[in-house]
């Protein structure tokens, strides 16, 4: 599913901003009486959810890589101290 029909600046938003946007869409869908008009909003929500998932996975991977790098540096420093 692609992210067409979403605002152009959507990729520059943070996970928190995207989550807030998704919550607003959900709120609108819950208050909507006419199901026909809510189809587009629901599709937007699905696309937004997909984008949030991708960003979360990317952020999670970056955090994991940074943590691994820090652990390696700590281990190196600890081993250097033992050698001296």
TIBABA-484519 format. One record per residue (C-alpha): residue number from 0; residue in one letter; chain; x, y, z. Coordinates in steps of 0.2 Angstrom, whole numbers. Layout:
<sites>
(NUM, a, A, (X, Y, Z))
...
</sites>
This chain:
<sites>
(0, x, A, (0, 0, 0))
(1, x, A, (8, 17, -5))
(2, x, A, (6, 33, 4))
(3, x, A, (-2, 43, -9))
(4, x, A, (-17, 54, -4))
(5, x, A, (-7, 59, 12))
(6, x, A, (0, 76, 14))
(7, x, A, (17, 79, 6))
(8, x, A, (25, 84, 22))
(9, x, A, (19, 67, 31))
(10, x, A, (37, 59, 29))
(11, x, A, (44, 74, 39))
(12, x, A, (33, 71, 54))
(13, x, A, (39, 62, 70))
(14, x, A, (31, 46, 76))
(15, x, A, (22, 56, 89))
(16, x, A, (14, 68, 76))
(17, x, A, (9, 53, 65))
(18, x, A, (1, 45, 80))
(19, x, A, (-9, 60, 84))
(20, x, A, (-15, 62, 66))
(21, x, A, (-20, 43, 67))
(22, x, A, (-29, 46, 83))
(23, x, A, (-39, 61, 75))
(24, x, A, (-44, 51, 60))
(25, x, A, (-50, 37, 72))
(26, x, A, (-60, 50, 82))
(27, x, A, (-68, 56, 66))
(28, x, A, (-72, 38, 60))
(29, x, A, (-80, 34, 77))
(30, x, A, (-91, 50, 76))
(31, x, A, (-96, 47, 58))
(32, x, A, (-113, 41, 54))
(33, x, A, (-112, 39, 36))
(34, x, A, (-101, 24, 31))
(35, x, A, (-99, 28, 13))
(36, x, A, (-90, 44, 17))
(37, x, A, (-79, 36, 30))
(38, x, A, (-71, 24, 17))
(39, x, A, (-58, 37, 11))
(40, x, A, (-54, 41, 29))
(41, x, A, (-52, 23, 33))
(42, x, A, (-40, 21, 18))
(43, x, A, (-30, 36, 24))
(44, x, A, (-29, 28, 41))
(45, x, A, (-23, 11, 34))
(46, x, A, (-9, 21, 24))
(47, x, A, (-4, 31, 39))
(48, x, A, (-3, 15, 50))
(49, x, A, (8, 8, 37))
(50, x, A, (19, 23, 37))
(51, x, A, (20, 23, 56))
(52, x, A, (25, 5, 56))
(53, x, A, (39, 9, 43))
(54, x, A, (46, 24, 54))
(55, x, A, (45, 14, 70))
(56, x, A, (55, -1, 62))
(57, x, A, (68, 12, 55))
(58, x, A, (69, 21, 72))
(59, x, A, (70, 4, 82))
(60, x, A, (84, -2, 70))
(61, x, A, (94, 14, 73))
(62, x, A, (92, 13, 91))
(63, x, A, (98, -5, 91))
(64, x, A, (113, -1, 80))
(65, x, A, (118, 14, 91))
(66, x, A, (116, 3, 107))
(67, x, A, (126, -11, 100))
(68, x, A, (140, 2, 95))
(69, x, A, (140, 9, 112))
(70, x, A, (141, -8, 120))
(71, x, A, (156, -13, 109))
(72, x, A, (165, 4, 113))
(73, x, A, (162, 0, 132))
(74, x, A, (169, -17, 130))
(75, x, A, (184, -11, 120))
(76, x, A, (188, 2, 134))
(77, x, A, (186, -11, 147))
(78, x, A, (198, -23, 138))
(79, x, A, (211, -9, 136))
(80, x, A, (211, -6, 154))
(81, x, A, (214, -24, 158))
(82, x, A, (229, -25, 146))
(83, x, A, (237, -9, 154))
</sites>
